[in-house]
Amino acid sequence: MAMLRLQHYTLLPFTLHLHRPTAAATVPSSSAASSCFANPTQAKCTNIDTIYTPQEVMNDFNGLCRMMGQMSGCLIEDSCSTHPAGATGTPCAPWTLLADICSSQGGASMTTMSGCSKFNQLCRNASTVVERCNTPVTPSLVLYKAAAEDTISMCSSMSSMSSMRGCSECTSANACPRPLTSLSTVCMSMDMGKCGDWEKMCTSNSLLLPTFCDPQFNTTTGQCEVSSMKMYFHGGLHDMVLFKEWYACTIGQYLFVLHAVFLIAVGSSAFRVLRRKIEHILFSTCCQHRCSSFTSWTANVRTPLLPLGTGGSYCVEMGVDGMTCSSCVQTVQTAAMNSTVAVAAASVVLQNSGSAKLRLECQFDALNAHVAMISQSIENVGFDIRSTSDPIPWQSASSSPYPRNAIKAAMTALQMTVDYALMLAAMTFNTGVFFAVVLGYAMGTLLFAHIRDVKDIGDDDDNSDDLPSCCTNEI
């Protein structure tokens, strides 16, 4: 319709030159026209189109816009020629455009200007019979002063918004050439609490004013675009999730986003439950590689690290079968400590099928004798020794806390990255994304919470949440 209207107005001047009115043509006399303008209550003034033609209406409207082009009606008329998503339908009709500027419903922005004089003469009379005076204005149109004030208020509320699209074009009341366009641009990008009037306008005219109201389609390419940021719960497909290009354009893409967010939340919840087990697996793997390398090295070096006859501290680990409870642990630990004076410390645990870690302080050439006495003492109280490690000099065993800290730090970084990403996704205030996060966390807990078992991880003491010792660094 907009294209046809433009063609009509473009061709009309040529038509007037080529086909001048003849004597037989019906042309309203100047007296008839002036009569209706003077007294619009006459029955003959009901249809005013032959007295105040659409072309004359547009001429007056264009004259007003040349003086104050920032008015909302003028900006709408500009967009009527924009394709494919400018403005269409009723807002582009000549009488609606003029009423948007001159009528009381439109704000009467320039009612005293000469361009509004004919409109005022025809329509300001309470008893007028002119049907065109009943032409409705664009519903809830945001007038240029209100649009400028709302835009400036939002753009000045945060310094970071000064370079935002819309803000850079409207910096003050005297430097805001297209207030309605600027307001629409800002509100479609981020609602900062001053978009209430804009929302009312777009609720009534979303299909008629897409260039001002529809953030989903670029007005020049028709391509899908991200929706504006709304700081309240809402529905819709086009909300950006975490990254600039991550937003849905179709229902299928939106369902994929919800599914992905849900699965990530399930994984995050499962990781939270299983984190300690994962830390122990990683740490144990690291320690096994580290200890096996050290053990193989000491096995190849059968000569003592200290001269024979010189005392030192050594670590030995024994595998103990038959322990089933904490009382057994205490019995084995007492037997080991009482077996020989060389035992400086002992740690007995049920994990790894039962084991005892011992620190011996003795001469190197007496190690085997002390280990044999310890084994005999443990067997005497009813338990079996299934294996005995090679002695490792205590000085060579690592006691640094940083390997354990490194594992925990990596797991913390991973958990916080995922959790904060999900939090930011929920902060889109998109109802579907929010509940996908919540339900994902709940489902992860439902599926994996029972796996947590403190006794499978650490000792029966207050430090059971900590990682075990690496090699024989602590007893």
C-alpha positions as a Markdown table, in Angstrom:
| # | Residue | x | y | z |
|---|---|---|---|---|
| 1 | Met | 0.0 | 0.0 | 0.0 |
| 2 | Ala | 2.9 | 2.3 | 0.8 |
| 3 | Met | 4.4 | 1.8 | -2.6 |
| 4 | Leu | 1.1 | 2.5 | -4.4 |
| 5 | Arg | 0.6 | 5.6 | -2.3 |
| 6 | Leu | 4.0 | 6.9 | -3.2 |
| 7 | Gln | 3.5 | 6.2 | -6.8 |
| 8 | His | 0.2 | 8.1 | -6.7 |
| 9 | Tyr | 1.8 | 11.2 | -5.2 |
| 10 | Thr | 4.8 | 11.0 | -7.5 |
| 11 | Leu | 2.6 | 10.9 | -10.6 |
| 12 | Leu | 0.0 | 13.3 | -9.5 |
| 13 | Pro | 1.8 | 16.6 | -10.4 |
| 14 | Phe | 2.3 | 15.3 | -13.9 |
| 15 | Thr | -1.3 | 14.4 | -14.1 |
| 16 | Leu | -2.3 | 17.9 | -13.2 |
| 17 | His | -0.1 | 19.3 | -15.9 |
| 18 | Leu | -1.3 | 16.9 | -18.6 |
| 19 | His | -5.0 | 17.0 | -17.8 |
| 20 | Arg | -6.2 | 20.4 | -16.7 |
| 21 | Pro | -9.8 | 20.6 | -15.5 |
| 22 | Thr | -12.4 | 21.4 | -18.1 |
| 23 | Ala | -15.5 | 23.4 | -17.6 |
| 24 | Ala | -17.4 | 20.1 | -17.3 |
| 25 | Ala | -15.3 | 18.8 | -14.5 |
| 26 | Thr | -16.6 | 18.9 | -11.0 |
| 27 | Val | -14.3 | 21.3 | -9.1 |
| 28 | Pro | -15.3 | 22.8 | -5.8 |
| 29 | Ser | -15.7 | 26.5 | -5.9 |
| 30 | Ser | -13.5 | 28.6 | -3.7 |
| 31 | Ser | -16.6 | 29.9 | -2.0 |
| 32 | Ala | -17.7 | 26.3 | -1.2 |
| 33 | Ala | -14.3 | 25.5 | 0.2 |
| 34 | Ser | -14.1 | 28.6 | 2.3 |
| 35 | Ser | -17.6 | 28.0 | 3.5 |
| 36 | Cys | -16.6 | 24.6 | 4.9 |
| 37 | Phe | -13.5 | 26.0 | 6.5 |
| 38 | Ala | -15.5 | 28.8 | 8.0 |
| 39 | Asn | -18.4 | 26.5 | 9.1 |
| 40 | Pro | -17.6 | 22.8 | 9.1 |
| 41 | Thr | -21.1 | 22.0 | 10.5 |
| 42 | Gln | -22.8 | 22.1 | 7.1 |
| 43 | Ala | -24.0 | 18.9 | 5.6 |
| 44 | Lys | -22.1 | 19.5 | 2.4 |
| 45 | Cys | -18.8 | 19.4 | 4.3 |
| 46 | Thr | -19.2 | 15.7 | 5.3 |
| 47 | Asn | -16.9 | 14.5 | 2.6 |
| 48 | Ile | -14.1 | 17.0 | 2.5 |
| 49 | Asp | -11.8 | 15.1 | 0.1 |
| 50 | Thr | -12.8 | 17.3 | -2.9 |
| 51 | Ile | -12.2 | 20.5 | -0.8 |
| 52 | Tyr | -9.1 | 19.5 | 1.1 |
| 53 | Thr | -7.5 | 16.9 | -1.1 |
| 54 | Pro | -5.0 | 14.3 | 0.1 |
| 55 | Gln | -2.3 | 16.1 | -1.9 |
| 56 | Glu | -3.1 | 19.3 | -0.1 |
| 57 | Val | -3.0 | 17.5 | 3.2 |
| 58 | Met | 0.4 | 16.1 | 2.4 |
| 59 | Asn | 1.6 | 19.5 | 1.2 |
| 60 | Asp | 0.7 | 21.0 | 4.6 |
| 61 | Phe | 2.2 | 18.1 | 6.4 |
| 62 | Asn | 5.5 | 18.3 | 4.5 |
| 63 | Gly | 5.6 | 22.0 | 5.2 |
| 64 | Leu | 5.4 | 21.3 | 8.9 |
| 65 | Cys | 8.1 | 18.6 | 8.7 |
| 66 | Arg | 10.5 | 21.0 | 6.9 |
| 67 | Met | 10.3 | 23.2 | 9.9 |
| 68 | Met | 10.4 | 20.5 | 12.6 |
| 69 | Gly | 11.5 | 17.2 | 11.1 |
| 70 | Gln | 12.1 | 15.7 | 14.5 |
| 71 | Met | 8.4 | 15.2 | 15.2 |
| 72 | Ser | 7.2 | 11.6 | 15.5 |
| 73 | Gly | 4.7 | 11.9 | 12.6 |
| 74 | Cys | 7.5 | 13.2 | 10.3 |
| 75 | Leu | 9.7 | 10.2 | 11.2 |
| 76 | Ile | 6.9 | 7.8 | 10.6 |
| 77 | Glu | 6.3 | 9.3 | 7.1 |
| 78 | Asp | 10.0 | 8.9 | 6.3 |
| 79 | Ser | 9.8 | 5.2 | 7.2 |
| 80 | Cys | 6.8 | 4.7 | 5.0 |
| 81 | Ser | 9.1 | 4.6 | 2.0 |
| 82 | Thr | 11.5 | 2.1 | 3.7 |
| 83 | His | 11.2 | -1.5 | 2.5 |
| 84 | Pro | 10.7 | -4.3 | 3.5 |
| 85 | Ala | 10.0 | -3.3 | 7.1 |
| 86 | Gly | 9.4 | 0.4 | 7.4 |
| 87 | Ala | 5.9 | 1.6 | 8.2 |
| 88 | Thr | 2.7 | 0.5 | 6.5 |
| 89 | Gly | -1.0 | 0.9 | 6.6 |
| 90 | Thr | -3.0 | 3.5 | 8.6 |
| 91 | Pro | 0.1 | 5.3 | 10.1 |
| 92 | Cys | 1.1 | 6.3 | 6.5 |
| 93 | Ala | -2.3 | 7.7 | 5.5 |
| 94 | Pro | -2.2 | 11.5 | 4.9 |
| 95 | Trp | -4.9 | 12.4 | 7.4 |
| 96 | Thr | -3.4 | 10.2 | 10.1 |
| 97 | Leu | 0.0 | 11.8 | 9.6 |
| 98 | Leu | -1.4 | 15.3 | 9.8 |
| 99 | Ala | -3.5 | 14.4 | 12.8 |
| 100 | Asp | -0.4 | 13.0 | 14.5 |
| 101 | Ile | 0.9 | 16.5 | 14.5 |
| 102 | Cys | -2.1 | 18.8 | 14.6 |
| 103 | Ser | -4.8 | 17.1 | 16.6 |
| 104 | Ser | -5.2 | 17.1 | 20.4 |
| 105 | Gln | -5.0 | 13.3 | 20.4 |
| 106 | Gly | -1.7 | 13.6 | 18.6 |
| 107 | Gly | -0.4 | 16.2 | 21.0 |
| 108 | Ala | -1.1 | 19.2 | 18.9 |
| 109 | Ser | 2.6 | 19.7 | 18.6 |
| 110 | Met | 2.3 | 22.5 | 16.0 |
| 111 | Thr | -1.3 | 23.5 | 16.2 |
| 112 | Thr | -0.4 | 27.2 | 15.9 |
| 113 | Met | 1.6 | 26.7 | 12.7 |
| 114 | Ser | 0.1 | 27.7 | 9.4 |
| 115 | Gly | 0.3 | 24.1 | 8.2 |
| 116 | Cys | -2.3 | 23.1 | 10.8 |
| 117 | Ser | -4.7 | 26.0 | 10.1 |
| 118 | Lys | -7.0 | 24.1 | 7.7 |
| 119 | Phe | -7.0 | 21.1 | 9.9 |
| 120 | Asn | -7.9 | 23.2 | 12.9 |
| 121 | Gln | -10.7 | 25.0 | 11.0 |
| 122 | Leu | -12.2 | 21.7 | 10.0 |
| 123 | Cys | -11.8 | 19.7 | 13.1 |
| 124 | Arg | -11.5 | 21.9 | 16.1 |
| 125 | Asn | -15.2 | 22.8 | 16.0 |
| 126 | Ala | -17.0 | 20.5 | 18.4 |
| 127 | Ser | -20.0 | 20.4 | 16.0 |
| 128 | Thr | -18.0 | 19.6 | 12.8 |
| 129 | Val | -19.6 | 17.0 | 10.4 |
| 130 | Val | -16.3 | 16.4 | 8.5 |
| 131 | Glu | -15.8 | 12.7 | 8.5 |
| 132 | Arg | -12.1 | 13.0 | 8.1 |
| 133 | Cys | -11.9 | 14.6 | 11.5 |
| 134 | Asn | -12.7 | 11.2 | 13.0 |
| 135 | Thr | -9.6 | 9.7 | 11.5 |
| 136 | Pro | -7.7 | 8.1 | 14.4 |
| 137 | Val | -4.2 | 9.1 | 15.1 |
| 138 | Thr | -1.5 | 6.5 | 15.4 |
| 139 | Pro | -2.4 | 4.7 | 18.7 |
| 140 | Ser | -0.2 | 5.6 | 21.7 |
| 141 | Leu | 2.3 | 7.4 | 19.5 |
| 142 | Val | 5.3 | 8.6 | 21.6 |
| 143 | Leu | 5.6 | 12.3 | 20.8 |
| 144 | Tyr | 8.9 | 13.8 | 20.0 |
| 145 | Lys | 9.4 | 15.6 | 23.4 |
| 146 | Ala | 8.7 | 12.6 | 25.4 |
| 147 | Ala | 10.8 | 10.4 | 23.2 |
| 148 | Ala | 13.8 | 12.7 | 23.5 |
| 149 | Glu | 13.4 | 13.0 | 27.3 |
| 150 | Asp | 13.2 | 9.2 | 27.7 |
| 151 | Thr | 16.2 | 8.6 | 25.4 |
| 152 | Ile | 18.4 | 11.1 | 27.2 |
| 153 | Ser | 17.4 | 9.8 | 30.6 |
| 154 | Met | 18.3 | 6.3 | 29.7 |
| 155 | Cys | 21.5 | 7.2 | 27.9 |
| 156 | Ser | 22.8 | 9.4 | 30.7 |
| 157 | Ser | 22.0 | 6.8 | 33.5 |
| 158 | Met | 25.1 | 4.8 | 32.6 |
| 159 | Ser | 28.3 | 6.1 | 31.1 |
| 160 | Ser | 28.9 | 2.9 | 29.2 |
| 161 | Met | 25.7 | 3.5 | 27.2 |
| 162 | Ser | 26.8 | 6.8 | 25.7 |
| 163 | Ser | 28.3 | 5.0 | 22.7 |
| 164 | Met | 25.3 | 2.7 | 22.3 |
| 165 | Arg | 23.2 | 2.8 | 19.1 |
| 166 | Gly | 20.5 | 5.5 | 19.6 |
| 167 | Cys | 22.4 | 7.2 | 22.4 |
| 168 | Ser | 25.1 | 8.6 | 20.2 |
| 169 | Glu | 22.4 | 10.3 | 18.0 |
| 170 | Cys | 20.5 | 11.9 | 20.9 |
| 171 | Thr | 22.8 | 13.6 | 23.4 |
| 172 | Ser | 20.5 | 16.6 | 24.5 |
| 173 | Ala | 17.2 | 18.2 | 23.8 |
| 174 | Asn | 18.8 | 20.4 | 21.3 |
| 175 | Ala | 20.8 | 17.6 | 19.7 |
| 176 | Cys | 18.3 | 14.9 | 19.1 |
| 177 | Pro | 17.2 | 15.1 | 15.4 |
| 178 | Arg | 15.2 | 11.8 | 15.4 |
| 179 | Pro | 13.9 | 11.3 | 19.0 |
| 180 | Leu | 11.4 | 8.5 | 18.2 |
| 181 | Thr | 14.0 | 6.6 | 16.1 |
| 182 | Ser | 16.6 | 7.0 | 18.9 |
| 183 | Leu | 14.1 | 5.8 | 21.6 |
| 184 | Ser | 13.1 | 2.8 | 19.6 |
| 185 | Thr | 16.7 | 1.9 | 18.9 |
| 186 | Val | 17.7 | 2.1 | 22.6 |
| 187 | Cys | 14.6 | 0.2 | 23.8 |
| 188 | Met | 15.1 | -2.6 | 21.2 |
| 189 | Ser | 18.7 | -2.9 | 22.5 |
| 190 | Met | 18.1 | -2.7 | 26.2 |
| 191 | Asp | 15.1 | -1.7 | 28.3 |
| 192 | Met | 16.4 | 0.6 | 31.0 |
| 193 | Gly | 13.1 | 1.4 | 32.6 |
| 194 | Lys | 12.0 | 4.3 | 30.4 |
| 195 | Cys | 10.5 | 2.3 | 27.6 |
| 196 | Gly | 6.9 | 2.1 | 29.0 |
| 197 | Asp | 5.5 | 4.6 | 26.5 |
| 198 | Trp | 7.4 | 2.9 | 23.6 |
| 199 | Glu | 6.0 | -0.5 | 24.7 |
| 200 | Lys | 2.5 | 0.9 | 24.6 |
| 201 | Met | 3.0 | 2.3 | 21.2 |
| 202 | Cys | 4.5 | -1.0 | 19.8 |
| 203 | Thr | 1.8 | -3.1 | 21.5 |
| 204 | Ser | -0.8 | -1.2 | 19.4 |
| 205 | Asn | 1.3 | -0.9 | 16.2 |
| 206 | Ser | 3.9 | -3.7 | 16.1 |
| 207 | Leu | 2.8 | -4.8 | 12.7 |
| 208 | Leu | 2.4 | -1.3 | 11.3 |
| 209 | Leu | 5.6 | 0.2 | 12.6 |
| 210 | Pro | 8.2 | -2.6 | 12.4 |
| 211 | Thr | 11.1 | -0.2 | 11.9 |
| 212 | Phe | 10.3 | 1.3 | 15.4 |
| 213 | Cys | 9.0 | -1.8 | 17.1 |
| 214 | Asp | 10.4 | -5.1 | 15.8 |
| 215 | Pro | 13.9 | -5.9 | 17.0 |
| 216 | Gln | 13.8 | -9.3 | 15.4 |
| 217 | Phe | 14.2 | -8.2 | 11.8 |
| 218 | Asn | 16.7 | -5.8 | 10.3 |
| 219 | Thr | 14.8 | -3.1 | 8.5 |
| 220 | Thr | 17.0 | -3.3 | 5.4 |
| 221 | Thr | 17.8 | -6.9 | 5.1 |
| 222 | Gly | 14.9 | -8.7 | 6.8 |
| 223 | Gln | 17.4 | -11.0 | 8.6 |
| 224 | Cys | 16.8 | -12.4 | 12.1 |
| 225 | Glu | 18.3 | -10.3 | 14.8 |
| 226 | Val | 18.8 | -10.5 | 18.5 |
| 227 | Ser | 16.0 | -9.3 | 20.8 |
| 228 | Ser | 16.4 | -6.4 | 23.2 |
| 229 | Met | 17.5 | -7.0 | 26.8 |
| 230 | Lys | 14.5 | -7.1 | 29.1 |
| 231 | Met | 15.1 | -6.9 | 32.8 |
| 232 | Tyr | 12.0 | -8.9 | 33.7 |
| 233 | Phe | 10.7 | -12.4 | 33.1 |
| 234 | His | 9.4 | -12.8 | 29.5 |
| 235 | Gly | 9.0 | -15.3 | 26.7 |
| 236 | Gly | 10.3 | -15.2 | 23.2 |
| 237 | Leu | 12.9 | -16.8 | 20.9 |
| 238 | His | 15.5 | -14.1 | 20.2 |
| 239 | Asp | 17.2 | -13.5 | 23.5 |
| 240 | Met | 21.0 | -13.6 | 23.3 |
| 241 | Val | 22.6 | -16.3 | 25.5 |
| 242 | Leu | 26.2 | -15.7 | 26.7 |
| 243 | Phe | 27.6 | -14.8 | 23.2 |
| 244 | Lys | 26.7 | -12.2 | 20.7 |
| 245 | Glu | 25.7 | -14.6 | 18.0 |
| 246 | Trp | 24.0 | -17.1 | 20.2 |
| 247 | Tyr | 20.3 | -16.5 | 19.8 |
| 248 | Ala | 17.4 | -18.5 | 18.3 |
| 249 | Cys | 15.5 | -17.4 | 15.2 |
| 250 | Thr | 13.1 | -20.4 | 15.0 |
| 251 | Ile | 11.3 | -22.6 | 17.5 |
| 252 | Gly | 13.6 | -25.4 | 16.6 |
| 253 | Gln | 16.7 | -23.4 | 17.5 |
| 254 | Tyr | 15.0 | -22.2 | 20.7 |
| 255 | Leu | 14.3 | -25.8 | 21.8 |
| 256 | Phe | 17.9 | -26.7 | 21.0 |
| 257 | Val | 19.1 | -23.8 | 23.3 |
| 258 | Leu | 16.8 | -25.0 | 26.1 |
| 259 | His | 18.0 | -28.6 | 25.6 |
| 260 | Ala | 21.7 | -27.5 | 25.7 |
| 261 | Val | 21.3 | -25.4 | 28.8 |
| 262 | Phe | 19.4 | -28.2 | 30.5 |
| 263 | Leu | 22.1 | -30.7 | 29.8 |
| 264 | Ile | 24.9 | -28.4 | 30.9 |
| 265 | Ala | 23.0 | -27.8 | 34.2 |
| 266 | Val | 22.6 | -31.5 | 34.7 |
| 267 | Gly | 26.4 | -32.0 | 34.1 |
| 268 | Ser | 27.2 | -29.1 | 36.5 |
| 269 | Ser | 25.0 | -30.6 | 39.3 |
| 270 | Ala | 26.6 | -34.1 | 38.7 |
| 271 | Phe | 30.1 | -32.6 | 38.8 |
| 272 | Arg | 29.3 | -30.9 | 42.1 |
| 273 | Val | 28.3 | -34.2 | 43.6 |
| 274 | Leu | 31.2 | -36.2 | 42.1 |
| 275 | Arg | 33.9 | -33.5 | 42.4 |
| 276 | Arg | 35.7 | -35.1 | 45.3 |
| 277 | Lys | 35.8 | -38.5 | 43.6 |
| 278 | Ile | 37.1 | -36.9 | 40.4 |
| 279 | Glu | 39.8 | -35.0 | 42.4 |
| 280 | His | 40.9 | -38.2 | 44.0 |
| 281 | Ile | 41.1 | -40.1 | 40.7 |
| 282 | Leu | 43.1 | -37.4 | 39.1 |
| 283 | Phe | 45.4 | -37.0 | 42.1 |
| 284 | Ser | 45.9 | -40.7 | 42.5 |
| 285 | Thr | 46.7 | -41.1 | 38.8 |
| 286 | Cys | 49.3 | -38.3 | 39.1 |
| 287 | Cys | 50.7 | -39.8 | 42.2 |
| 288 | Gln | 50.9 | -43.3 | 40.8 |
| 289 | His | 53.0 | -42.1 | 37.9 |
| 290 | Arg | 55.1 | -40.0 | 40.1 |
| 291 | Cys | 55.7 | -42.7 | 42.8 |
| 292 | Ser | 56.2 | -45.5 | 40.3 |
| 293 | Ser | 58.9 | -43.4 | 38.6 |
| 294 | Phe | 60.6 | -42.8 | 41.9 |
| 295 | Thr | 60.2 | -46.4 | 43.1 |
| 296 | Ser | 61.7 | -47.8 | 39.8 |
| 297 | Trp | 64.6 | -45.4 | 40.3 |
| 298 | Thr | 65.3 | -46.5 | 43.9 |
| 299 | Ala | 64.9 | -50.1 | 42.9 |
| 300 | Asn | 67.7 | -49.8 | 40.4 |
| 301 | Val | 69.9 | -48.0 | 42.9 |
| 302 | Arg | 70.3 | -50.7 | 45.5 |
| 303 | Thr | 73.1 | -49.0 | 47.3 |
| 304 | Pro | 71.9 | -46.8 | 50.2 |
| 305 | Leu | 71.6 | -43.1 | 49.7 |
| 306 | Leu | 73.4 | -42.7 | 53.0 |
| 307 | Pro | 76.6 | -44.5 | 53.9 |
| 308 | Leu | 76.1 | -47.8 | 55.6 |
| 309 | Gly | 75.8 | -47.5 | 59.3 |
| 310 | Thr | 74.4 | -44.0 | 59.1 |
| 311 | Gly | 70.9 | -43.4 | 60.5 |
| 312 | Gly | 68.1 | -41.9 | 58.5 |
| 313 | Ser | 64.3 | -41.8 | 57.9 |
| 314 | Tyr | 62.7 | -44.2 | 55.5 |
| 315 | Cys | 59.1 | -44.8 | 54.3 |
| 316 | Val | 57.6 | -48.3 | 53.8 |
| 317 | Glu | 54.0 | -49.1 | 52.7 |
| 318 | Met | 52.5 | -52.5 | 53.5 |
| 319 | Gly | 49.3 | -54.0 | 52.1 |
| 320 | Val | 47.3 | -55.5 | 55.0 |
| 321 | Asp | 44.5 | -58.0 | 54.5 |
| 322 | Gly | 41.7 | -58.8 | 56.9 |
| 323 | Met | 40.8 | -55.3 | 58.2 |
| 324 | Thr | 37.1 | -54.6 | 58.2 |
| 325 | Cys | 36.4 | -51.9 | 60.7 |
| 326 | Ser | 38.0 | -49.0 | 62.7 |
| 327 | Ser | 38.8 | -51.3 | 65.6 |
| 328 | Cys | 40.9 | -53.4 | 63.2 |
| 329 | Val | 42.7 | -50.3 | 62.0 |
| 330 | Gln | 43.6 | -49.4 | 65.6 |
| 331 | Thr | 44.8 | -52.9 | 66.3 |
| 332 | Val | 47.1 | -53.0 | 63.3 |
| 333 | Gln | 48.4 | -49.5 | 64.1 |
| 334 | Thr | 49.2 | -50.4 | 67.7 |
| 335 | Ala | 50.9 | -53.6 | 66.7 |
| 336 | Ala | 53.1 | -51.8 | 64.2 |
| 337 | Met | 54.1 | -49.1 | 66.7 |
| 338 | Asn | 55.0 | -51.7 | 69.3 |
| 339 | Ser | 56.9 | -54.0 | 67.0 |
| 340 | Thr | 60.2 | -52.0 | 67.1 |
| 341 | Val | 61.6 | -48.8 | 68.3 |
| 342 | Ala | 62.5 | -47.9 | 64.7 |
| 343 | Val | 58.8 | -47.0 | 63.9 |
| 344 | Ala | 58.5 | -43.3 | 64.3 |
| 345 | Ala | 55.0 | -43.0 | 62.8 |
| 346 | Ala | 52.3 | -45.2 | 61.4 |
| 347 | Ser | 49.1 | -44.5 | 59.4 |
| 348 | Val | 46.7 | -47.4 | 58.8 |
| 349 | Val | 43.6 | -47.0 | 56.6 |
| 350 | Leu | 40.9 | -49.3 | 55.2 |
| 351 | Gln | 41.1 | -47.9 | 51.7 |
| 352 | Asn | 42.9 | -49.7 | 48.8 |
| 353 | Ser | 42.0 | -53.0 | 50.5 |
| 354 | Gly | 43.8 | -52.0 | 53.6 |
| 355 | Ser | 47.3 | -50.5 | 54.0 |
| 356 | Ala | 49.8 | -49.3 | 56.5 |
| 357 | Lys | 52.2 | -46.5 | 55.9 |
| 358 | Leu | 55.2 | -46.5 | 58.2 |
| 359 | Arg | 58.1 | -44.1 | 58.8 |
| 360 | Leu | 61.2 | -45.8 | 60.2 |
| 361 | Glu | 64.2 | -44.1 | 61.7 |
| 362 | Cys | 67.1 | -46.5 | 61.7 |
| 363 | Gln | 70.3 | -47.4 | 60.0 |
| 364 | Phe | 69.9 | -48.5 | 56.3 |
| 365 | Asp | 71.4 | -51.9 | 56.8 |
| 366 | Ala | 68.9 | -52.6 | 59.6 |
| 367 | Leu | 65.8 | -51.8 | 57.5 |
| 368 | Asn | 65.0 | -55.3 | 56.4 |
| 369 | Ala | 65.1 | -56.6 | 59.9 |
| 370 | His | 62.8 | -53.9 | 61.2 |
| 371 | Val | 60.4 | -54.5 | 58.3 |
| 372 | Ala | 60.3 | -58.2 | 59.1 |
| 373 | Met | 59.6 | -57.5 | 62.8 |
| 374 | Ile | 56.7 | -55.2 | 61.8 |
| 375 | Ser | 55.3 | -57.8 | 59.5 |
| 376 | Gln | 55.5 | -60.5 | 62.2 |
| 377 | Ser | 53.9 | -58.2 | 64.8 |
| 378 | Ile | 50.9 | -57.5 | 62.5 |
| 379 | Glu | 50.5 | -61.2 | 61.6 |
| 380 | Asn | 50.6 | -62.1 | 65.3 |
| 381 | Val | 47.4 | -60.0 | 65.9 |
| 382 | Gly | 45.5 | -61.9 | 63.1 |
| 383 | Phe | 46.1 | -60.0 | 59.9 |
| 384 | Asp | 48.1 | -60.9 | 56.7 |
| 385 | Ile | 50.7 | -58.9 | 54.9 |
| 386 | Arg | 50.1 | -59.2 | 51.2 |
| 387 | Ser | 52.8 | -56.8 | 50.0 |
| 388 | Thr | 55.6 | -54.6 | 51.1 |
| 389 | Ser | 57.1 | -51.7 | 49.2 |
| 390 | Asp | 60.7 | -50.9 | 48.8 |
| 391 | Pro | 62.0 | -48.4 | 51.4 |
| 392 | Ile | 62.1 | -44.9 | 50.2 |
| 393 | Pro | 64.3 | -42.2 | 51.9 |
| 394 | Trp | 62.0 | -39.9 | 53.8 |
| 395 | Gln | 63.9 | -36.9 | 52.6 |
| 396 | Ser | 63.1 | -37.7 | 49.0 |
| 397 | Ala | 59.3 | -37.9 | 49.6 |
| 398 | Ser | 57.5 | -34.8 | 48.5 |
| 399 | Ser | 55.5 | -33.0 | 51.3 |
| 400 | Ser | 54.5 | -30.0 | 49.2 |
| 401 | Pro | 50.8 | -29.2 | 49.4 |
| 402 | Tyr | 50.8 | -27.6 | 45.9 |
| 403 | Pro | 50.2 | -30.7 | 43.8 |
| 404 | Arg | 46.9 | -31.2 | 45.8 |
| 405 | Asn | 46.1 | -27.5 | 45.6 |
| 406 | Ala | 46.7 | -27.6 | 41.8 |
| 407 | Ile | 44.1 | -30.3 | 41.3 |
| 408 | Lys | 41.6 | -28.6 | 43.5 |
| 409 | Ala | 42.2 | -25.2 | 41.8 |
| 410 | Ala | 41.6 | -26.8 | 38.3 |
| 411 | Met | 38.3 | -28.4 | 39.5 |
| 412 | Thr | 37.2 | -25.1 | 41.1 |
| 413 | Ala | 37.9 | -23.1 | 37.9 |
| 414 | Leu | 35.9 | -25.7 | 35.9 |
| 415 | Gln | 33.0 | -25.7 | 38.3 |
| 416 | Met | 32.9 | -21.9 | 38.6 |
| 417 | Thr | 33.1 | -21.4 | 34.9 |
| 418 | Val | 30.1 | -23.6 | 34.2 |
| 419 | Asp | 28.1 | -22.3 | 37.2 |
| 420 | Tyr | 28.6 | -18.6 | 36.3 |
| 421 | Ala | 27.9 | -19.3 | 32.6 |
| 422 | Leu | 24.5 | -20.9 | 33.6 |
| 423 | Met | 23.8 | -17.9 | 36.0 |
| 424 | Leu | 24.4 | -15.5 | 33.1 |
| 425 | Ala | 22.2 | -17.5 | 30.9 |
| 426 | Ala | 19.4 | -17.4 | 33.5 |
| 427 | Met | 19.9 | -13.6 | 33.7 |
| 428 | Thr | 18.5 | -13.2 | 30.2 |
| 429 | Phe | 15.2 | -13.3 | 32.1 |
| 430 | Asn | 13.9 | -15.6 | 29.4 |
| 431 | Thr | 11.4 | -17.9 | 31.2 |
| 432 | Gly | 12.3 | -21.0 | 29.2 |
| 433 | Val | 16.1 | -20.6 | 29.7 |
| 434 | Phe | 15.6 | -19.9 | 33.4 |
| 435 | Phe | 13.6 | -23.0 | 34.1 |
| 436 | Ala | 16.0 | -25.1 | 31.9 |
| 437 | Val | 18.8 | -24.1 | 34.3 |
| 438 | Val | 16.7 | -24.8 | 37.4 |
| 439 | Leu | 15.4 | -28.2 | 36.2 |
| 440 | Gly | 18.8 | -29.2 | 35.0 |
| 441 | Tyr | 20.3 | -28.7 | 38.4 |
| 442 | Ala | 17.4 | -30.5 | 40.0 |
| 443 | Met | 17.7 | -33.4 | 37.6 |
| 444 | Gly | 21.5 | -33.7 | 38.2 |
| 445 | Thr | 20.9 | -33.9 | 41.9 |
| 446 | Leu | 18.1 | -36.5 | 41.5 |
| 447 | Leu | 20.3 | -38.7 | 39.3 |
| 448 | Phe | 23.7 | -38.5 | 41.1 |
| 449 | Ala | 23.2 | -37.4 | 44.8 |
| 450 | His | 23.2 | -41.0 | 46.1 |
| 451 | Ile | 26.7 | -41.6 | 44.7 |
| 452 | Arg | 28.4 | -39.4 | 47.3 |
| 453 | Asp | 29.9 | -41.5 | 50.1 |
| 454 | Val | 32.4 | -39.9 | 52.4 |
| 455 | Lys | 33.7 | -43.2 | 53.7 |
| 456 | Asp | 34.8 | -44.2 | 50.2 |
| 457 | Ile | 37.0 | -41.2 | 49.9 |
| 458 | Gly | 38.9 | -40.3 | 53.1 |
| 459 | Asp | 39.7 | -41.4 | 56.6 |
| 460 | Asp | 37.1 | -41.5 | 59.4 |
| 461 | Asp | 38.3 | -38.1 | 60.7 |
| 462 | Asp | 37.6 | -34.5 | 60.3 |
| 463 | Asn | 39.9 | -34.3 | 57.3 |
| 464 | Ser | 38.1 | -36.9 | 55.2 |
| 465 | Asp | 37.3 | -34.3 | 52.6 |
| 466 | Asp | 41.0 | -33.7 | 51.8 |
| 467 | Leu | 43.1 | -35.5 | 49.2 |
| 468 | Pro | 45.3 | -38.4 | 50.4 |
| 469 | Ser | 49.0 | -38.2 | 50.6 |
| 470 | Cys | 51.0 | -38.5 | 47.5 |
| 471 | Cys | 53.7 | -41.3 | 47.6 |
| 472 | Thr | 54.6 | -41.5 | 51.3 |
| 473 | Asn | 54.9 | -37.8 | 52.0 |
| 474 | Glu | 52.8 | -37.8 | 55.1 |
| 475 | Ile | 52.0 | -40.3 | 57.9 |
